[in-house]
């Protein structure tokens, strides 16, 4: 499996990049990834404070998280292809500005509805950061081995950001209140905009893809219908006309999306990319892996604060072992992927997620904290080994002018998975998160069963996607 060459990624207006400038670009892209991905998890540790401050229900808390990830998943394809056509630096800089505006609006929200809407604005900016930053990194690192290391660092930043969120958020919530978790983004955004103008070269695909409004609308209906049905199922019931209607809309839209996109010359969802088993597996692995992680983070942060009565900071620090393992394992995983391929890291990740979920079923109200922290280590191994192989497989062997689109599809898998994980966990836990600790623990045990299944799926896909026959399918693309 080979990574695309610099010619494959499109045109680069500044081709004389020094090594120092290339790594400066990498730092800028990682900084943008840090704040946009961290905002997926930083809110989790603030949920009890937001619930108390704004009088939010459990569904409101779910939407506070999922409004962000759902918008990200819905518009990442559009952002990636638009950046390929109109310029990646231009879209990247615009995304930073919109993300900053959304963060400011979140900090000023007077009610839960306003906060959810502001999170959606924030996510619109985030859609222009993740896949576009990935495409920029791929473009400025033409050497295969150096690019693999850069992708490893980039992927490690994504995983580390998810775990730093609760730690940084806990400190801010305890010290300055929940609104401060959004203030922290503003100086980073300002600096990133300035340094992007100074160091990031403009690049675009040799042939940009046309806008596909019907495909975009269908993607929104599919993702929004599924996630909305899961979140609202506790309130309305799975058999209610409202929930059934949402699922029917999602199913019909999915069929229409596939039929419509297959007829378009330049579709939003490039179905022929899925002829590559490694690529399609990377998207599915991202979906299942991050669904497991989204559920884990939602349940764990509520458990530590609502059941164990830990402060926001202490709850965040409880996830520090996960963050430390990501720091250690992700760079090593990037090098392993670059030299040996993605199979070993993916097998390790799937196994760790499965074992971590199984071990979590032993957690009760009075389980010693050291035991809980030891279980969290398994999730640290999972996150430390999952991102680099996903990122690498998503862009490996992709055709010319599709780097941004390919990276976007992998990000769609991550964000959709996180949305589904939060929706599934919240629908199982329900109001128990705020009433009965024993009932909450019992419900949390039910959450771990689907996470075990997700880990087994990741493990199976790791073996299938790295087989000799699977690698040959890359040529079909």
C-alpha positions as CSV (number, residue, x, y, z in Angstrom):
1,X,0.0,0.0,0.0
2,X,1.5,3.3,-1.1
3,X,0.8,6.8,-0.1
4,X,0.0,9.3,-2.9
5,X,2.9,11.3,-4.3
6,X,2.9,15.1,-4.4
7,X,1.6,15.0,-7.9
8,X,-1.4,13.1,-6.8
9,X,-2.5,15.7,-4.3
10,X,-3.0,18.5,-6.8
11,X,-1.1,21.7,-7.2
12,X,0.9,23.5,-4.6
13,X,1.6,27.2,-5.3
14,X,4.8,27.2,-3.1
15,X,6.9,24.2,-4.0
16,X,10.1,25.2,-2.4
17,X,9.2,24.4,1.2
18,X,12.1,23.9,3.6
19,X,11.9,21.1,6.2
20,X,11.4,23.8,9.0
21,X,8.5,25.3,7.1
22,X,6.9,22.0,6.5
23,X,7.0,21.2,10.2
24,X,5.7,24.7,11.0
25,X,2.7,23.9,8.8
26,X,2.3,20.6,10.6
27,X,2.2,22.4,14.0
28,X,-0.4,24.9,12.7
29,X,-2.6,22.1,11.4
30,X,-2.2,20.1,14.6
31,X,-3.1,23.3,16.6
32,X,-6.4,23.7,14.6
33,X,-7.1,20.0,15.1
34,X,-6.4,20.3,18.8
35,X,-9.1,22.9,19.4
36,X,-11.7,21.5,17.0
37,X,-11.5,17.9,18.2
38,X,-11.0,18.9,21.8
39,X,-14.4,20.6,21.7
40,X,-15.9,17.2,21.1
41,X,-14.8,16.0,24.5
42,X,-14.2,19.2,26.5
43,X,-18.0,19.7,26.8
44,X,-18.5,16.2,28.4
45,X,-16.9,17.1,31.6
46,X,-18.9,20.3,31.8
47,X,-22.2,18.6,31.3
48,X,-23.2,18.5,35.0
49,X,-22.4,22.3,35.3
50,X,-24.3,23.1,32.1
51,X,-27.2,21.0,33.4
52,X,-27.3,22.9,36.6
53,X,-26.6,26.3,35.1
54,X,-29.1,26.2,32.2
55,X,-31.6,23.6,33.6
56,X,-30.9,21.2,30.8
57,X,-32.5,17.7,30.4
58,X,-30.5,14.6,29.5
59,X,-31.6,15.0,25.9
60,X,-30.4,18.6,26.0
61,X,-27.0,17.5,27.2
62,X,-26.9,14.9,24.4
63,X,-27.7,17.6,21.9
64,X,-25.0,19.8,23.3
65,X,-22.5,17.2,22.4
66,X,-24.1,15.9,19.2
67,X,-25.1,19.2,17.7
68,X,-21.3,19.7,17.2
69,X,-20.4,16.2,16.0
70,X,-23.5,15.9,13.8
71,X,-22.8,19.1,11.9
72,X,-19.2,18.1,11.5
73,X,-20.2,14.7,10.1
74,X,-22.8,16.3,7.8
75,X,-20.6,18.9,6.1
76,X,-17.1,17.4,6.2
77,X,-17.5,16.1,2.6
78,X,-18.6,19.5,1.3
79,X,-15.7,21.2,3.1
80,X,-13.1,18.7,1.8
81,X,-14.2,18.9,-1.8
82,X,-14.7,22.7,-1.7
83,X,-11.1,23.1,-0.3
84,X,-9.7,20.9,-3.1
85,X,-11.4,23.2,-5.6
86,X,-11.1,26.7,-4.2
87,X,-7.9,26.5,-2.1
88,X,-7.1,24.7,1.1
89,X,-5.4,27.6,2.9
90,X,-8.4,29.8,2.1
91,X,-10.9,27.3,3.5
92,X,-8.7,26.6,6.5
93,X,-8.4,30.2,7.4
94,X,-12.2,30.8,7.0
95,X,-12.9,27.7,9.2
96,X,-10.7,29.1,12.0
97,X,-12.6,32.4,11.9
98,X,-16.1,30.8,12.0
99,X,-15.0,28.4,14.7
100,X,-13.8,31.3,16.8
101,X,-17.1,33.1,16.3
102,X,-19.0,30.0,17.3
103,X,-16.9,29.6,20.4
104,X,-17.7,33.2,21.5
105,X,-21.4,32.6,20.9
106,X,-21.2,29.4,23.0
107,X,-19.7,31.3,25.9
108,X,-22.5,33.9,25.8
109,X,-25.5,31.4,25.5
110,X,-28.3,32.3,27.8
111,X,-30.1,29.0,27.6
112,X,-29.6,25.4,26.4
113,X,-31.3,26.0,23.0
114,X,-29.0,28.9,22.4
115,X,-26.0,26.8,23.4
116,X,-27.0,24.0,21.0
117,X,-27.4,26.5,18.2
118,X,-24.0,28.1,18.9
119,X,-22.4,24.6,19.0
120,X,-23.7,24.1,15.5
121,X,-22.1,27.4,14.3
122,X,-18.9,26.3,16.0
123,X,-19.1,23.0,14.1
124,X,-19.5,24.7,10.7
125,X,-16.0,26.2,11.3
126,X,-14.7,22.8,12.5
127,X,-15.8,21.2,9.2
128,X,-13.3,23.4,7.4
129,X,-10.4,22.4,9.7
130,X,-10.1,18.7,10.2
131,X,-10.1,17.3,6.6
132,X,-8.6,20.4,5.1
133,X,-5.7,20.3,7.6
134,X,-5.2,16.7,6.7
135,X,-5.0,17.5,3.0
136,X,-2.6,20.3,3.7
137,X,-0.3,17.9,5.6
138,X,-0.4,15.3,2.9
139,X,0.4,18.0,0.3
140,X,3.4,19.5,2.0
141,X,5.1,16.2,2.8
142,X,5.9,14.6,-0.5
143,X,8.3,11.9,0.9
144,X,6.5,8.7,1.7
145,X,8.3,7.9,5.0
146,X,8.2,11.5,6.2
147,X,4.6,11.8,5.3
148,X,3.7,8.7,7.3
149,X,5.4,10.2,10.4
150,X,3.6,13.5,9.8
151,X,0.3,11.6,9.5
152,X,1.1,9.7,12.7
153,X,1.7,13.0,14.6
154,X,-1.5,14.4,13.1
155,X,-3.5,11.3,14.0
156,X,-2.0,11.3,17.5
157,X,-3.1,14.9,18.0
158,X,-6.7,13.9,17.2
159,X,-6.7,11.2,19.8
160,X,-4.9,13.3,22.4
161,X,-7.3,16.2,21.8
162,X,-10.2,14.0,22.8
163,X,-8.6,13.1,26.1
164,X,-7.2,16.5,26.9
165,X,-10.7,17.9,26.6
166,X,-12.0,16.6,29.9
167,X,-8.7,17.5,31.7
168,X,-8.5,21.0,30.5
169,X,-12.3,21.4,30.7
170,X,-12.3,20.1,34.3
171,X,-9.8,22.7,35.4
172,X,-11.6,25.5,33.6
173,X,-15.1,24.5,34.9
174,X,-13.9,24.3,38.5
175,X,-11.9,27.5,38.3
176,X,-13.8,29.8,36.0
177,X,-17.2,28.1,35.2
178,X,-18.4,26.2,32.2
179,X,-18.4,29.1,29.9
180,X,-14.6,29.3,30.1
181,X,-14.2,26.1,28.1
182,X,-15.1,28.1,25.1
183,X,-13.0,31.2,25.9
184,X,-9.8,29.1,25.7
185,X,-10.3,28.6,21.9
186,X,-10.2,32.3,21.1
187,X,-6.4,33.1,21.5
188,X,-5.5,29.9,19.7
189,X,-7.8,30.8,16.8
190,X,-6.2,34.3,16.5
191,X,-2.7,32.9,16.5
192,X,-3.6,30.2,14.1
193,X,-5.1,32.7,11.6
194,X,-1.9,34.8,11.7
195,X,0.5,31.9,11.3
196,X,-1.6,30.3,8.6
197,X,-1.2,33.5,6.5
198,X,2.5,33.5,7.1
199,X,3.5,29.9,6.7
200,X,0.8,27.7,5.0
201,X,1.1,27.6,1.2
202,X,-2.0,27.6,-0.9
203,X,-2.8,24.4,-2.6
204,X,-5.7,22.9,-4.5
205,X,-6.6,19.9,-6.5
206,X,-5.7,19.8,-10.2
207,X,-9.4,19.4,-10.9
208,X,-11.9,20.7,-8.4
209,X,-15.2,18.9,-7.8
210,X,-18.6,20.6,-8.4
211,X,-21.0,21.5,-5.7
212,X,-23.7,18.7,-5.1
213,X,-26.6,20.4,-3.2
214,X,-28.9,17.4,-3.5
215,X,-26.3,14.9,-2.2
216,X,-25.5,17.3,0.6
217,X,-29.1,17.5,1.7
218,X,-29.5,13.7,1.6
219,X,-26.4,13.3,3.8
220,X,-27.9,15.6,6.3
221,X,-31.2,13.8,6.3
222,X,-29.5,10.4,6.7
223,X,-27.3,11.4,9.6
224,X,-29.7,13.7,11.3
225,X,-32.6,11.2,11.1
226,X,-30.7,8.4,12.7
227,X,-29.1,10.4,15.5
228,X,-32.3,12.3,16.3
229,X,-34.3,9.1,16.5
230,X,-31.8,7.6,19.0
231,X,-31.6,10.7,21.2
232,X,-35.4,11.3,21.2
233,X,-36.3,7.7,21.6
234,X,-36.4,7.8,25.4
235,X,-38.8,10.7,25.4
236,X,-41.2,9.5,22.6
237,X,-40.6,5.7,22.6
238,X,-39.3,3.6,19.7
239,X,-42.8,2.8,18.5
240,X,-44.0,6.4,18.3
241,X,-44.9,7.9,14.9
242,X,-42.3,10.6,15.4
243,X,-39.4,8.1,15.9
244,X,-40.6,5.8,13.1
245,X,-40.9,8.8,10.8
246,X,-37.3,9.9,11.5
247,X,-36.0,6.4,10.8
248,X,-38.1,6.2,7.6
249,X,-36.7,9.5,6.4
250,X,-33.2,8.3,7.1
251,X,-33.7,5.0,5.3
252,X,-35.3,6.6,2.3
253,X,-32.7,9.3,2.1
254,X,-29.9,6.7,2.3
255,X,-31.3,4.7,-0.7
256,X,-31.9,8.0,-2.6
257,X,-28.3,9.1,-1.8
258,X,-26.7,6.0,-3.2
259,X,-29.0,6.0,-6.3
260,X,-28.4,9.7,-7.0
261,X,-24.7,9.8,-6.4
262,X,-24.1,6.8,-8.7
263,X,-25.5,8.8,-11.6
264,X,-23.5,12.0,-11.0
265,X,-20.3,12.6,-12.8
266,X,-18.8,14.4,-9.8
267,X,-20.8,13.3,-6.8
268,X,-20.4,14.6,-3.2
269,X,-20.1,11.0,-2.0
270,X,-17.6,9.3,-4.4
271,X,-18.8,5.7,-4.2
272,X,-16.0,4.3,-6.3
273,X,-13.5,5.1,-3.5
274,X,-15.3,2.3,-1.5
275,X,-14.1,-0.2,-4.1
276,X,-10.9,-0.1,-2.1
277,X,-11.3,-2.5,0.8
278,X,-8.6,-0.7,2.9
279,X,-10.3,2.7,2.4
280,X,-13.9,1.5,3.1
281,X,-12.6,-0.5,6.1
282,X,-10.9,2.7,7.4
283,X,-14.2,4.6,7.3
284,X,-16.0,1.7,9.0
285,X,-13.3,1.3,11.6
286,X,-13.5,5.0,12.4
287,X,-17.3,4.7,12.7
288,X,-17.3,1.8,15.1
289,X,-14.2,2.9,17.1
290,X,-15.4,6.4,17.7
291,X,-18.9,5.2,18.5
292,X,-17.3,3.2,21.3
293,X,-15.2,6.1,22.5
294,X,-18.2,8.6,22.4
295,X,-20.2,6.3,24.5
296,X,-17.3,5.6,26.9
297,X,-16.6,9.3,27.4
298,X,-20.3,10.3,27.9
299,X,-20.9,7.6,30.5
300,X,-17.6,7.9,32.2
301,X,-17.7,11.7,32.8
302,X,-21.2,11.5,34.2
303,X,-20.3,8.5,36.4
304,X,-17.3,10.1,37.9
305,X,-19.2,13.3,38.8
306,X,-22.8,12.2,39.3
307,X,-22.1,8.8,41.0
308,X,-18.6,9.3,42.5
309,X,-19.2,13.0,43.3
310,X,-15.8,14.0,41.9
311,X,-15.2,17.6,40.9
312,X,-15.0,18.4,37.2
313,X,-11.2,18.7,37.6
314,X,-10.8,15.4,39.4
315,X,-13.0,13.7,36.8
316,X,-10.9,15.1,34.0
317,X,-7.6,14.1,35.8
318,X,-9.0,10.6,36.1
319,X,-8.6,10.4,32.3
320,X,-5.0,11.5,32.5
321,X,-3.7,7.9,32.1
322,X,-5.5,7.7,28.8
323,X,-3.9,10.9,27.6
324,X,-0.4,9.7,28.7
325,X,-0.8,6.5,26.8
326,X,-1.9,8.3,23.7
327,X,1.2,10.6,23.9
328,X,3.5,7.5,24.2
329,X,1.8,5.1,21.7
330,X,0.6,7.4,18.9
331,X,4.0,8.4,17.6
332,X,5.2,4.8,17.9
333,X,2.1,3.7,16.1
334,X,2.8,6.1,13.3
335,X,6.2,4.7,12.7
336,X,4.9,1.1,12.9
337,X,2.3,2.0,10.2
338,X,4.9,3.6,8.1
339,X,7.2,0.5,8.2
340,X,5.0,-2.5,8.7
341,X,1.5,-1.3,7.7
342,X,-1.7,-0.8,9.7
343,X,-2.6,-4.4,10.7
344,X,-0.8,-4.7,14.1
345,X,-2.0,-1.3,15.4
346,X,-5.6,-2.0,14.4
347,X,-5.6,-5.5,16.0
348,X,-4.2,-4.0,19.2
349,X,-6.8,-1.2,19.1
350,X,-9.7,-3.5,18.5
351,X,-8.6,-5.9,21.3
352,X,-8.0,-3.1,23.8
353,X,-11.5,-1.6,23.1
354,X,-13.1,-5.0,23.6
355,X,-11.3,-5.7,26.8
356,X,-11.8,-2.2,28.1
357,X,-15.6,-2.4,27.7
358,X,-15.7,-5.9,29.2
359,X,-13.7,-4.8,32.2
360,X,-15.9,-1.7,32.6
361,X,-18.9,-4.0,33.4
362,X,-17.3,-4.7,36.8
363,X,-17.4,-1.0,37.8
364,X,-19.9,-0.2,40.6
365,X,-20.7,2.6,42.9
366,X,-17.8,1.8,45.3
367,X,-15.2,0.3,42.9
368,X,-11.8,1.6,44.1
369,X,-10.5,4.4,41.9
370,X,-7.2,2.7,41.2
371,X,-9.1,-0.2,39.6
372,X,-11.1,2.3,37.5
373,X,-7.9,4.0,36.4
374,X,-6.4,0.6,35.4
375,X,-9.4,-0.1,33.2
376,X,-9.0,3.3,31.6
377,X,-5.5,2.3,30.5
378,X,-7.1,-0.2,28.1
379,X,-9.0,2.7,26.5
380,X,-5.7,4.6,26.3
381,X,-4.1,1.7,24.4
382,X,-7.1,1.7,22.1
383,X,-6.9,5.4,21.3
384,X,-3.1,5.5,21.1
385,X,-3.2,2.9,18.3
386,X,-6.3,3.6,16.3
387,X,-5.8,7.0,14.7
388,X,-2.6,6.7,12.7
389,X,-3.7,3.6,10.8
390,X,-7.1,5.1,10.1
391,X,-5.6,8.3,8.8
392,X,-3.0,6.4,6.7
393,X,-5.4,4.0,5.2
394,X,-7.9,6.7,4.3
395,X,-5.4,8.5,2.0
396,X,-3.3,5.6,0.8
397,X,-3.6,4.9,-2.9
398,X,-6.3,7.5,-3.5
399,X,-6.6,8.9,-7.0
400,X,-5.5,12.4,-8.1
401,X,-7.6,15.4,-6.8
402,X,-9.4,13.4,-4.1
403,X,-7.1,13.8,-1.1
404,X,-9.4,16.2,0.7
405,X,-12.4,14.1,-0.1
406,X,-10.8,10.9,1.1
407,X,-9.7,12.6,4.4
408,X,-13.2,14.0,4.8
409,X,-14.8,10.6,4.6
410,X,-12.5,9.2,7.3
411,X,-13.4,12.3,9.5
412,X,-17.1,11.7,8.7
413,X,-16.7,8.2,10.1
414,X,-15.1,9.6,13.3
415,X,-17.7,12.3,13.9
416,X,-20.7,10.1,12.9
417,X,-19.4,7.4,15.3
418,X,-19.0,9.9,18.1
419,X,-22.5,11.2,17.6
420,X,-24.0,7.7,17.5
421,X,-22.0,6.7,20.6
422,X,-23.3,9.6,22.6
423,X,-26.8,9.1,21.4
424,X,-26.8,5.4,22.2
425,X,-25.3,5.9,25.6
426,X,-27.6,8.7,26.5
427,X,-30.7,6.8,25.4
428,X,-29.7,3.8,27.5
429,X,-28.8,5.9,30.6
430,X,-31.6,8.4,30.2
431,X,-32.7,10.3,33.3
432,X,-30.9,7.9,35.6
433,X,-27.8,10.2,35.1
434,X,-29.3,12.6,37.5
435,X,-31.5,10.6,39.9
436,X,-30.5,7.2,41.2
437,X,-26.7,6.3,41.3
438,X,-27.4,2.6,41.5
439,X,-29.8,2.7,38.5
440,X,-27.2,4.7,36.6
441,X,-24.5,2.0,37.2
442,X,-26.9,-0.7,36.1
443,X,-27.8,1.2,32.9
444,X,-24.1,1.9,32.3
445,X,-23.4,-1.8,32.3
446,X,-25.9,-2.1,29.5
447,X,-24.0,0.4,27.5
448,X,-20.8,-1.7,27.6
449,X,-22.4,-4.6,25.6
450,X,-22.6,-2.7,22.3
451,X,-19.1,-1.3,22.9
452,X,-17.8,-4.8,23.2
453,X,-19.5,-5.6,19.9
454,X,-17.9,-2.5,18.3
455,X,-14.4,-3.6,19.5
456,X,-14.9,-7.0,17.9
457,X,-16.0,-5.4,14.6
458,X,-12.8,-3.2,14.6
459,X,-10.8,-6.4,15.2
460,X,-12.5,-8.2,12.4
461,X,-12.1,-5.3,10.0
462,X,-8.4,-5.0,10.9
463,X,-7.8,-8.6,9.7
464,X,-10.0,-8.3,6.6
465,X,-8.7,-4.9,5.4
466,X,-5.0,-5.8,5.6
467,X,-5.2,-9.1,3.7
468,X,-3.4,-9.6,0.4
469,X,-6.7,-9.7,-1.5
470,X,-7.9,-6.5,0.2
471,X,-4.7,-4.6,-0.8
472,X,-5.2,-5.6,-4.4
473,X,-8.5,-3.7,-4.5
474,X,-6.7,-0.4,-4.1
475,X,-5.8,-0.7,-7.8
476,X,-9.5,-0.8,-8.7
477,X,-9.9,2.8,-7.5
